């Protein structure tokens, strides 16, 4: 997140709302611009340098200029996309996944930018720049609010260290953070815009996706590594979140040359 403070936007190249369809796979050879993207109602994954970055309604993704990557559509839907150029000093070639608290606000700003980009006036350039910088400022504000509650980090660390435990509970994470369960849930919701359970389920599904893509483990083992209580529940949740069963997902997204 701190990297965003180092850049100066020199030009907004395009403002779009692309739609991706289930099982759609795209290969990007060399991205011409930087980009900011957010899922409106779908879910896609970017694979870059062996790492997977999930683009959903809770994360803004910074797409680096010059990057080569693969895009996989897990759940069909529309996405915001703003392409832009920066000062030469910025020069990052890494993806950046930025948790956000309120996607609706970012989506509304994107809609305003779309109208300004399509129906240009003599003042559109300044208004577009203002909206994009406002969007970036809000990303920093959200990050600052998360950092306001360092107690949450202890709970998240405990969650990540014990993600394979199907009995992991809010009470366990609150105890690790040294606060009451009610207070922990309240701070977590204020910090991330979702419940601890929703966040934990998202981590488990993302971990399962990566393991399925690598293809080394049997599905009967993956669900235990990811903290699901039984195979039926794993299939049910995975299908709800991705649109695929684990078997279908592996057949589609297994990377032979990972």
N, C-alpha and C positions, 0 to 999 in steps of 0.2 A: 504493500500500500504506500509506503514511504517514497517509492520510486515516482509516483505521480506528482510529487511536489517539485520534481526536477525538470518537468517538460513545459515547453511553451508551444501552444498550438499555432501553426502558421497558416493552415488552410483546412477548411472542411470540404472534403471531396464529394461526399454523398451521404444522404440520409434515407434509409430503406427499411422495409418491413418484409424480409424474406420469409417464405413458407417452406418448411421441409416436411417430407412425407416419411412414414414409417419404413424402416429398413433402407432408407436412402443413404448412400455412402459417397462422399466427395473427396477428391484428392486436391490439395492446394500445393502447387509447386513452389511458388515464391510470391508471397503476399505483397501487393504494391503499396499498401498504406497501413497505418495503425488503425485499429478498430475497437469500438466498445459495443458489446452485445449483451442483451438480456432476453431471456425467454418470457414471452407473454403467456403462452399456454402450452408449450411443448417442452421437450428435453432433448438436448444433443450432447455429444461428447467430442472433445477435440483431443487427438492423440499427437503429442509433440515430444520428440526426443525420449521416447519410451514412457512418458507420463501421460495420464489421462486427466482431463479437466472437464468437469460436468457443468454444462450451462443449463440452469433451470431458473425458476422464478425467484430464487433466493440468492443468486450469485450474478454479479456483473463480471463479464470476462473481457480482459484486455488482450487483443490480438496483436502480436508484434509484427511490424513491417519486415518483410523478407523471410518470414517463417515458412517452413514446409511442414504440413500436417495433414492428418486425416480427420474428416468430419463424419460422425455416425449419428443418425437420427434414431433415438430410442423411443421417443414419443412424438407423434406428429403435431405440428403447431406453427405459430408465427413467432418471430423474434425481432427485436429492435436491432438495428445495426447502424452505427455512425462511423464512416471512414474519414480519416483526417491525416494530416502531415504535421510533424513536430520539428522543433529545432534539432540540429545535428548532435547536440550534446546529450540528448536523451538516449537514443541508440540502444534500447534494450531488445534482446532477441528472445526473451522469456515470456511465456503466458503468465497472466496474473488473474487469479480467481478471487473476487472481492465480495464477501458476504454483505447483503443489504437487508434493511429492516422493513422497507415498504416499497414493493415493486411498483405499485400503482402510481406513486409520485414520479418515478423515473419514466414510466410509460407515458404519462401525461406530457412531460417535458419533451419526450421524443415525438409525440404527436404534433406539438407546436413546431418543433424543428422541421418535421416533414412538410407541414403547410408552408413554412417560410422558404424551404428549399425548392418546393414546386412552384410557388407563386412569388417569385423574387421581386423585391422592390429596391430602391436605392439604399435602403437602410437594412436590408435582410442580412447582409454579412455581419454587421455589428450585433444584431439580435441573435443570430445563430451562435456567434462566439460567446455571447453572454449566457445563453442557455446551456451550452456545453460546459463552460466554466462553472456554472451553477450546479450542474450535475456532478462534476468532479469535486466541488466544494462539499456537496452533500455526502459523497462517498467518504471524504475525510471526516465529516461530522459523525457519521455512523461509526467509523473506526474509533473515533475519540470516545464515543459513548460506550463502546465495548470495553475500551481500556479503562473507563471509569469504574468498572466493576471487576477488579483483578481477582476477586474471590471466585468468579465464574471460571477463570482459567484453571484453577485447581480441580474444579468439578469436571471440566472437559478433559483434562489430563487423565483423571481417574477413569472417565468413560472410555477414552481411547486405549488405556492400558488394560481394561477389562472388557473390551467389546465382545469377546468370545463367550462371556458369561451370560447365558439366557435369563438368569435371575437378576441381572443388573437393574437397579431401580433408582428412581429419583432420590429416595432416602439415602441410598449408598453414596450418590454423588454429592448430596448436600452435606453428609457427614464428612466426606473428604475435603469439602470446602470450608467446613467448620461453621455452618449456618443451619437454620431450620429448613425443612423441606419446602414449606410454603414460601419462605423468603427466597430460597434458591430458585424456585419456579418463577417467581415474580421477577427477579433480576435477570434470569435467563431470557424470559419473554421480552423484557425491555431491551436487552442487549442484542438478541438475534431475531426477534420478531416471530419466534416459533417456540413450541414447548421443548423441554429436554428430550422427551420421547420421540418427537418428530425428527429432531436433530440426530439422535442416536440411530433411528431407523434409516435415515439418509446415509449415514456413515456405513452402516451394515450393507446396504444395497450397493453403494459405491465399491466397497471392498469385494463384494461378491462379483460384481462386474469385472473388476480387474483380474480376479482369480479365474473367472470363466474365459476371459480373453487370453490369458496365458496358457490355459488348457492343461496344466500339470496335474491338478487334483480332480478326483472324482466328485461329482455333484453331491454324492452321499456324505462326503467329508466337508465340502465347502460350507454347507449350512451350519455345521457345528463351529467351524472356525469364525463364522460371521455372527454367531450368537443367537441363532434362531432355535427355538425349542424343539422343533421337529421338521421333518422334510415337507410335510403337507403345508405347514404354515409358511415355510420358506418359499415354496412354489406360489402360494396364494399372494403373498406380499410382493414378490418379485414381479409377478404378472401384473399386479395393480400399478406398480411404479414404473415399469418399463414397456409394458405392452407385449412382452415375450415371456414364455416360460424359460427357466434356466437352460433347458436343453436347446430350445430354439435360439436363445441368445448366443450360446457357445457355437452352434452351427453357423450363425451369421457373422459373428465378430471375432472368432478365434484367429489370433495373429500367428501364423506359422513362422514368420521371421521376426518375432518380437525382439 
